[in-house]
Amino acid sequence: MPFSYSFLLFTTVLFTSIQSAMAQPSKRPREYGIRFGVLPTGPLNAITDVPGVRVGQITLKEGQTIRTGVTAILPHDGNQFQQKSPAAIYIGNGFGKLMGYSQVEELGTVETPIVLTNTLNIPTAADALIDYTLAQKGNEQVRSVNAVVGETNDGFLNDIRGRHVTKQHVLDAIRQAKTGPVDEGNVGAGTGTVCFGFKGGIGTASRKLPASLGGYTVGALVQTNFGGVLQIGGVPIGVELGRYDFKKNLDGSCMMVVLTDAPLDARNLKRLAKRAFMGLAQTGGIASNGSGDYVIAVSTAYRIPHEAASPFDELKLLRNDNVSPLFLAAIEATEEAIINSLFAAQTLTGDQGHTVEQLPVEKVVDLLKKAGQAR
């Protein structure tokens, strides 16, 4: 018995050490000398470079079958219902279950945190957002809530039919949301996702415009779970690796959330969202028939009060002629966020013993160096 206990203790410590080693953060593409576009990044190269933006994530990895989670994005630290944010949603391909679209499209505002999770937990996440909103001080008379929840289907690696995400998980993600660095890869809503046939996940990036162009920041966060023919910096990585197949790994989804501190209204936020979709295209994504690809774009530059004494809004908005640099920023940040998700993701085994391998980063970097796209 003592020998068996000691052996069990040794193997447990060893396994824990191996898990810890495997959990060490991966190098981001820029650390390999890979560059994306021409605009500089923010200090963190993350969506949280946009002042006031917070991200919270809950990761569920339990037993052999549960591989899912929640990612929450909060545009500001106030009461989101009482101080709504201007917003727009662009549908690249509508094979998805995004909740809350119609009111955002109609009124041009978002009134809850934005939550991402898996397909079959959309109702649970919405229920949690409603609970969260009704419980906030100042919302005692609220009788209508437009919860915004996006999803991708992680059913290959996750026991999605078990619907393991609970309201408490969603509430925890919201309450733990913070500024600063954002975890990427197999975390939150990206825990069980697959991208270009490799392990996908959560990715984020940002761009900071020079002062001469307004000095605004654009940040993107993505939940990657889609297919196509992977390319990085214009290099056909999927072709070089022989990892593309028009019978497999094409369907899925990609949720893209883009925030900026530029003063844009819903109309120009919709235009910004369309450009973010171009960032997905630059990675080789094709928005296949079964892929739900959405962009949620939000401005943090001002807030729209739920109730106001004046019947007029007095806003100073960026003119159409001055938004093009933001368009480029959204394209570059979204493209890099998607590639960041692939570099951070790790090989994962999940439901029914399914295994999805991580991107062979060293091989990819060698290909990019040969093509002159990495130092």
C-alpha positions in Angstrom: 0.0 0.0 0.0 2.7 2.6 0.9 4.5 1.8 -2.4 1.3 2.1 -4.4 0.5 5.4 -2.7 4.0 6.8 -3.3 3.8 5.7 -7.0 0.4 7.3 -7.4 1.7 10.5 -5.8 4.7 10.5 -8.1 2.7 9.9 -11.2 0.1 12.6 -10.2 2.9 15.1 -9.7 4.5 14.1 -12.9 1.2 14.4 -14.8 0.5 17.8 -13.3 4.0 19.0 -14.2 3.5 17.8 -17.8 0.1 19.5 -17.9 1.7 22.7 -16.6 4.5 22.6 -19.1 2.0 22.1 -21.9 0.0 25.0 -20.7 2.9 27.4 -21.0 1.9 30.3 -23.3 3.0 30.0 -26.9 5.0 32.6 -28.8 2.8 34.9 -30.8 3.5 35.2 -34.6 5.2 38.6 -34.2 7.8 37.0 -31.9 8.8 34.8 -34.8 9.4 37.9 -37.0 6.0 37.6 -38.8 4.4 40.9 -39.7 0.9 41.7 -40.7 0.1 44.8 -42.7 1.5 48.2 -42.3 -0.2 49.8 -39.2 1.4 49.6 -35.7 -0.3 47.6 -33.0 -1.4 48.8 -29.6 0.8 48.1 -26.6 -0.8 44.6 -25.9 -1.8 43.9 -29.5 -5.2 42.9 -28.1 -8.8 44.2 -28.1 -8.2 45.5 -24.6 -5.9 48.2 -26.1 -9.2 50.0 -26.7 -9.5 52.0 -23.5 -12.1 50.6 -21.0 -12.7 47.3 -22.8 -12.6 44.2 -20.6 -12.6 40.5 -21.4 -13.5 37.6 -19.2 -13.2 33.9 -20.0 -14.3 30.6 -18.4 -12.7 27.4 -19.8 -14.4 24.1 -19.2 -12.1 21.0 -19.6 -13.5 18.2 -17.7 -13.1 14.4 -18.0 -12.7 13.1 -21.6 -15.7 14.9 -23.2 -16.2 18.5 -22.0 -14.2 21.0 -24.0 -16.0 24.3 -24.2 -16.4 27.6 -22.4 -17.4 31.3 -22.4 -15.8 34.5 -23.5 -17.4 37.8 -22.5 -16.5 41.2 -23.9 -17.6 44.4 -22.0 -17.3 47.7 -24.0 -17.2 49.8 -20.8 -17.3 49.4 -17.0 -20.6 51.1 -16.5 -24.2 49.9 -16.7 -24.4 48.7 -20.3 -28.2 48.8 -20.4 -28.5 52.4 -19.1 -25.4 53.6 -21.1 -25.7 51.8 -24.4 -22.9 51.6 -27.0 -23.3 52.3 -30.7 -23.0 49.0 -32.5 -23.6 47.2 -35.8 -23.5 43.6 -36.9 -22.5 42.3 -40.3 -23.5 38.9 -41.5 -20.8 37.4 -43.7 -22.6 34.0 -43.9 -25.8 33.4 -41.9 -25.5 29.7 -41.0 -25.4 30.6 -37.3 -27.4 31.3 -34.2 -26.3 34.8 -33.2 -28.9 36.2 -30.8 -29.8 39.8 -30.6 -29.1 40.8 -34.2 -32.5 42.3 -35.1 -32.5 45.0 -32.4 -28.9 46.0 -33.0 -29.7 46.3 -36.7 -32.8 48.3 -36.0 -31.6 50.7 -33.2 -27.8 50.6 -33.7 -26.9 50.0 -30.1 -25.8 47.1 -27.9 -27.2 47.0 -24.3 -25.5 44.0 -22.8 -22.0 42.6 -22.7 -21.2 40.5 -25.7 -21.0 36.8 -24.9 -19.5 34.0 -27.1 -20.0 30.3 -26.4 -21.0 27.1 -28.2 -24.1 26.6 -30.4 -26.4 24.8 -28.0 -25.6 27.0 -25.1 -26.9 30.2 -26.7 -30.2 30.2 -24.7 -28.3 29.6 -21.4 -25.9 32.5 -22.1 -28.8 34.8 -23.0 -30.7 33.8 -19.9 -27.6 34.7 -17.8 -27.2 38.0 -19.6 -30.8 38.8 -18.8 -30.3 37.9 -15.1 -27.1 40.0 -15.0 -28.9 43.0 -16.5 -32.0 42.8 -14.4 -29.9 42.6 -11.2 -27.8 45.7 -11.9 -28.5 48.8 -9.9 -30.6 51.2 -11.8 -32.4 48.5 -13.8 -35.2 47.8 -11.4 -37.8 48.9 -13.9 -36.3 47.1 -17.0 -38.8 44.8 -18.7 -37.0 44.1 -22.0 -33.4 43.1 -22.6 -31.7 42.4 -25.9 -29.0 39.9 -25.0 -26.2 39.6 -27.7 -24.7 36.1 -27.8 -22.6 34.6 -30.6 -21.5 31.0 -31.1 -19.5 28.5 -33.0 -20.1 24.7 -33.0 -17.5 22.9 -30.9 -19.3 19.5 -31.3 -16.3 17.6 -32.7 -14.2 17.9 -29.5 -16.9 18.8 -27.0 -19.9 16.9 -25.8 -22.1 19.7 -27.1 -25.4 17.9 -26.5 -24.6 17.9 -22.8 -24.9 21.7 -22.8 -22.4 21.9 -20.0 -22.1 25.7 -19.9 -24.3 27.0 -17.1 -25.6 30.5 -16.3 -23.1 30.7 -13.5 -20.2 30.1 -15.9 -21.5 33.0 -18.0 -21.9 35.3 -15.0 -18.4 34.4 -13.8 -16.9 35.3 -17.2 -18.6 38.7 -17.0 -17.7 39.4 -13.4 -14.1 38.3 -14.0 -13.7 40.5 -17.1 -10.6 42.7 -16.9 -8.4 45.0 -18.9 -4.8 43.9 -19.8 -3.6 40.9 -21.7 -6.1 38.4 -23.1 -5.5 34.7 -23.1 -5.6 33.0 -26.5 -5.9 29.5 -28.0 -7.8 26.8 -26.1 -9.6 29.1 -23.7 -13.1 30.4 -23.2 -15.4 30.0 -26.1 -12.5 28.7 -28.2 -11.7 25.7 -26.0 -13.1 23.1 -28.4 -12.9 24.8 -31.8 -11.2 23.8 -35.0 -9.8 26.1 -37.7 -8.4 25.2 -41.1 -8.2 21.6 -39.9 -6.0 22.5 -37.0 -6.8 23.5 -33.4 -8.5 26.9 -33.4 -9.5 29.0 -30.5 -9.6 32.6 -29.2 -7.3 35.2 -30.8 -7.0 38.9 -30.5 -5.0 41.8 -32.0 -5.1 45.6 -32.4 -4.0 48.5 -34.4 -3.2 52.1 -33.3 -3.5 54.8 -35.9 -0.9 57.5 -35.9 -1.9 60.9 -34.5 -2.1 62.3 -38.0 -4.9 59.9 -38.8 -6.8 60.5 -35.5 -4.8 58.3 -33.1 -7.7 55.9 -32.7 -7.4 52.2 -31.7 -9.1 49.3 -33.3 -9.1 46.0 -31.5 -10.4 42.6 -32.7 -11.2 39.3 -30.8 -12.1 36.2 -32.7 -13.5 32.7 -32.0 -12.1 30.6 -34.9 -13.9 27.5 -36.0 -14.0 27.6 -39.8 -12.3 26.2 -42.9 -10.7 27.0 -46.2 -7.1 27.1 -47.4 -4.9 28.7 -44.8 -2.6 31.5 -45.9 -0.4 33.7 -43.8 1.1 36.9 -45.3 0.0 35.7 -48.7 1.9 32.4 -48.4 -0.3 29.4 -49.2 0.4 27.5 -46.0 -2.5 25.1 -46.3 -1.2 24.1 -49.8 2.4 23.7 -48.6 1.3 21.5 -45.7 -1.2 19.6 -47.8 -3.9 20.3 -45.2 -7.0 21.3 -47.1 -9.8 19.1 -48.2 -13.1 20.2 -49.8 -14.8 17.3 -48.1 -13.8 18.0 -44.6 -12.9 20.9 -42.2 -14.7 23.6 -44.2 -17.9 24.1 -42.2 -17.8 25.8 -38.9 -18.1 29.4 -37.9 -16.1 32.5 -37.0 -17.3 35.1 -34.5 -15.4 38.4 -34.9 -15.8 41.2 -32.4 -14.3 44.6 -33.3 -14.2 47.6 -30.9 -12.8 51.0 -31.5 -12.6 54.3 -29.7 -13.2 56.2 -32.9 -16.5 58.2 -32.8 -18.6 56.2 -35.4 -22.3 55.8 -35.6 -24.0 52.5 -36.4 -23.9 53.1 -40.2 -20.1 53.5 -40.2 -19.7 50.7 -37.7 -21.5 48.4 -40.2 -19.0 49.5 -42.8 -16.1 48.8 -40.4 -17.6 45.3 -39.7 -17.6 44.5 -43.4 -13.9 45.3 -43.6 -13.2 43.0 -40.7 -14.7 40.2 -42.8 -12.1 41.0 -45.4 -9.5 40.2 -42.7 -11.0 36.7 -42.5 -10.7 36.4 -46.2 -7.0 37.2 -46.1 -6.4 34.1 -44.0 -8.0 31.9 -46.6 -11.4 31.5 -45.0 -14.2 31.0 -47.5 -17.4 31.4 -45.5 -18.6 27.9 -46.6 -22.3 26.9 -46.7 -22.4 25.6 -43.1 -20.2 28.4 -41.6 -21.8 31.2 -39.5 -19.5 34.2 -39.9 -20.5 37.4 -38.1 -18.8 40.6 -37.1 -20.0 42.7 -34.2 -18.6 46.2 -34.3 -18.9 48.6 -31.3 -17.6 52.1 -30.6 -16.6 53.1 -27.1 -16.2 56.8 -28.0 -19.5 57.8 -26.6 -22.6 56.3 -24.8 -26.2 56.5 -25.6 -28.3 56.9 -22.5 -31.4 54.7 -22.1 -33.3 57.7 -21.0 -32.6 61.4 -21.6 -34.3 64.7 -20.9 -33.6 66.1 -24.4 -35.2 64.6 -27.5 -32.0 65.2 -29.4 -28.6 63.5 -29.5 -25.7 65.9 -30.0 -22.8 63.9 -31.3 -19.6 64.7 -33.0 -19.0 61.8 -35.5 -16.1 61.0 -37.8 -16.8 61.9 -41.4 -17.0 59.3 -44.1 -13.9 60.7 -45.7 -11.9 60.0 -42.6 -12.8 56.4 -41.9 -10.6 54.6 -44.4 -7.6 54.2 -42.0 -10.0 52.5 -39.6 -11.1 50.1 -42.3 -7.5 49.1 -42.9 -7.0 48.7 -39.1 -10.0 46.4 -38.9 -8.8 44.2 -41.7 -5.2 43.9 -40.3 -6.3 43.3 -36.7 -8.9 40.7 -37.6 -6.4 38.8 -39.9 -3.7 38.8 -37.2 -6.2 37.8 -34.5 -7.2 34.7 -36.5 -3.5 33.7 -37.0 -2.8 34.4 -33.3 -5.5 32.0 -32.4 -3.9 29.2 -34.4 -0.4 29.9 -33.0 -1.7 29.8 -29.4 -3.9 26.7 -29.7 -2.6 23.4 -28.6 -3.3 19.8 -29.7 -6.5 18.6 -27.9 -8.3 15.3 -27.5 -11.9 15.4 -26.6 -15.3 13.8 -27.1 -15.3 10.3 -28.5 -11.5 10.3 -28.5 -11.4 12.9 -31.3 -8.0 14.6 -31.5 -7.2 17.8 -33.4 -3.5 18.7 -33.8 -2.1 22.2 -33.3 -0.6 24.1 -36.2 3.0 22.9 -36.8 4.4 26.4 -35.9 8.0 25.7 -36.6 7.3 24.3 -40.0 5.0 27.2 -40.8 7.7 29.7 -39.7 10.2 28.0 -42.0 7.8 28.3 -44.9 7.3 32.0 -44.2 11.0 32.6 -43.9 11.6 31.0 -47.3 8.9 33.2 -48.8 10.5 36.3 -47.2 7.5 36.9 -44.9 9.3 36.3 -41.6 12.7 37.3 -40.3 
